[in-house]
């Protein structure tokens, strides 16, 4: 039984176009939340389409920014049942 659901926006500061590192950080956070008894988390919005059916596109010849922000939305669900 689901007790509550909350979505949180997470902003990760990355060097250049380091979105892979930002994604790794957020995936690690989601995994840590999932280890807490009664909690689940998932990424519901990311700056890249992380589904397996999408291709990655980019532009060559453009200078990457020195620093950028990667915005993610993470859904955290708390259940009344505690998982073993």
Buried (B, 14 or more C-beta within 10 A) or exposed (E): EEEEEEEEEBEBEBEEBBBEBBBEBBBEBBEEBBEEEEBBBEBEEBBBEBEEEEEEEEEEEEEEEEEBEBEBBBBBBEBEEEEE
